[in-house]
Amino acid sequence: MVENVIWPAFLDAECTRSEGRRVPLDVAVEEPTVDEIAQAVQQVGYDAVIEREKTYPREYEPRGRVLVKDAEDATKSDLLAAVAAYVAAIRG
């Protein structure tokens, strides 16, 4: 069973690549929440578990993280791009 971790910094347009952003700026969103990320993961078709008390190692404030269960058929970069697109669609 493969678990992928998605930190909000991976999708945050306000973060630079060196601060942890893993998607291009044109796909990134401003200050994504773990709730939005989890909802987007579920729309992509995977199970999501939110861990709110976790802090990304490059940040000081805890924003949480989302664990993606059983995502063996997708690469992490493809998963992040799809999740970022759904978060943008959720916001409208």
Secondary structure, 3 states (H helix, E strand, C coil): CCEEEECHHHCECCCCCCCCCCCCCCCCECCCCHHHHHHHHHHHCCEEEEECCCCCCCCCCCCCEEEEECCCCCCHHHHHHHHHHHHHHHHC
